[in-house]
């Protein structure tokens, strides 16, 4: 039960971040502008995060969701180190570590 609740919480984080990025809401939109990310790339990147959150909740597809989340949060960590600064990099880094652990733990899902 706790693992399912944890996955649900992680999925909510990815869906919320993805929607905020796709719609350019508040700080996510400002960060996308600082990065020079055009709308044609911002929307698919946000939808990628939403898809990661959805896959995290589908039994047997958790490995795919974790891998997609790892790519998204890894890109966020790289953006923080390169351009945005390290003030809000720790949450992205924590998400990357969590997704890496989940991807390793559920790597059997990737073979299906």
N, C-alpha and C positions, 0 to 999 in steps of 0.2 A: 504494500500500500504506500509506503513512504517513497519507494522508487518511482511509482507512478505519479505521485504528487510532485516529486522533484522534476520529472520529465515534463509534467504539465506546466510548472513554473518556468522552466527553461523555454518551452514552446511559446508561452505568453511573452516572454522577453523578446524572442526573435520575431514574433508576429508584430508586436508593438514597434520594435525598432525598424522593421521592414516597412511597415505602413508609414511611419514617420519619415523615413528616407524617401519613399516613393512619392509622398505628397509634399515633401519639403517642409514639414512641420517644425517650427521652433528651432532648436539647436541643431537638429539633424540637417535641416535645410541650410542653415548658416554654414555648417561645416562642409556641406557639399559645394557651396559657393566658394569657400576658401580653397578647397581642393581644385576648383575649376571643373567640377564634374557636370557635364551637360545633362539636360533632362533626358535625353535619349539613352544615357547610361545610368542615370540615377534611378529611374523607374524599374528597369530590369534588375538592378542590384537590390532594390527594396523587395521586389517580388521573389528574388532568390532567398532572401531571409525569411519571408513569409512561408515559402515552400519548405524551408528547413524546419520551421516550427511545426508545420503540418506533418511532415514526415516523422518528427520526433514523437508524435502521438499515435502513429499507425504501427500496430504490432508487426514485426518482421521487417520493418523499414527504418527502424531506429538507427541502424548503422549509416544509412544514407542521409538521414537528417543530421546526425552528428558530424558526418563528413562535410556536408553542405554548410553547417554552422561553423565548423572549423575554418573553412575557406573564407567565409564572410567575416568572422571575427579576426582571422589572421590578416585579412586585408585592412581591417580597421586598426589593428595594432601597427601595421606598416605605415598607414596614413598618419597615425599619431606620432610615430617616431620620425617620419620624414617632414611633415608639414605642420600638423595641428598642435604639437607640443604634448608633454607628458602629463598634463593636469588631469585629464580624464582617460588616460590609457589603462589604468588598472582594471576597470570593469571589462574592457575589451580583452585584456590579457587573461582575466579570470574565465571569461566565456571560452576563450581559445583552449585553455587548459582543460576545462570541463568537457568540452566537445572532443578533445583529443583522447581523454580517458574513456568517454562513451564510445567513440569510434573504435578504439582498441578492444574494448570489452564486448562490443557487438559486431566485430568484424565478420562473423559468420553470416550476418544479414547481407553483406556485400557479395557473397558467393551465390546468392539465390537468383 
